[in-house]
Amino acid sequence: MTAALRAELRRVTSTRLWWALLIPVAVLAAVVNLFGGLLGDAVGDSGGDLPVLLASVAFTLTLVAVFAGVYGAVIAAGEFRHRTVTTTYLTAGGRGRVLVGKLAAAAGVGGLYAAAAAVVGTAAGLAGQRGGRLPGLPELLAVAAIGVAVAALWGVIGAGLGTLLANQVGALVALLVYLQVGELVLAAVLNNSGSPAAARLTPYLPGNAGDVAIYDLPAHALAGPAFGDQVVEQLAGVTAPPPWWGALAVLAGWATLVALVASAVADRRDIT
């Protein structure tokens, strides 16, 4: 297992994909949080009663999760596209080891994207504030840590989806269409179904679960304990959201399910 992981890490560092996606992540974090810093400065916030920068960092982290998923899908499905999967399976000594290595690599790179976005975003946000200071270091570190976990889990989901579909274009299209369109439509249908029970399912969709986990702490910092959940509902488009740790557990459950299905399909796939 260790050899498979080392091989996958060597594959990651020997290609341009990981840093090619890191560049737009950093640019996005800088632009979004520079605007967040300027907005916070305009409303008189310097990290005090209205932590706008904390909210803008959280918003950036929800976007980074998409890049993590894309990376995972590309590295997993790329083996099938370039027809190297047979050699990889033979040299690794088993398909399960290869999948675990790819899941771990995708999780690591996804977490790296989130950590970089948090650092770059915070620096850009502070640059946009006159005399700005950190919006509460413990809260900022907590949001960054949650964002890292969410991005890592989306890396796992992307790698699992790439292995499951064994088609790079198909995996990317499925991932992006679901996150950008499919889940929004599904959540809207559930929210407007007229059934409170159906509406309460919305925070348990994978994309929404990640958003809820990231937005929970900033929303309560902005609106207080009385109205924090309502802010999360508006930001994530959900009804009755769980706390951040519950939402993170939901996303971990989705990642585990995708990985297990991908493993079952990969074990039975004919690659000759």
Buried (B, 14 or more C-beta within 10 A) or exposed (E): EEEBBEBBBEBBEEEEBBEEBBEEBBEBBBEBBBBBBBBBBEEEBBBEEBBBBBBBBBBBBBBBBBBBBBBBBBBBBBBBBEEEBEEBBEEBEEBBBBBBBBBBBBBBBBBBBBBBBBBBBBBBBBEBBEEBEBBBEEBBEBBBBBBBBBBBBBBBBBBBBBBBBBBBEBBBEBBBEBBEEBBBEBBEEBBEEEEEEBBBBBBBBBBBBBBBBBBBBBBBBBBEEEEBBEBBBEBBBBBEBBBBEBBBEBBBBBBBEBBEBBBEBBEEEEBE
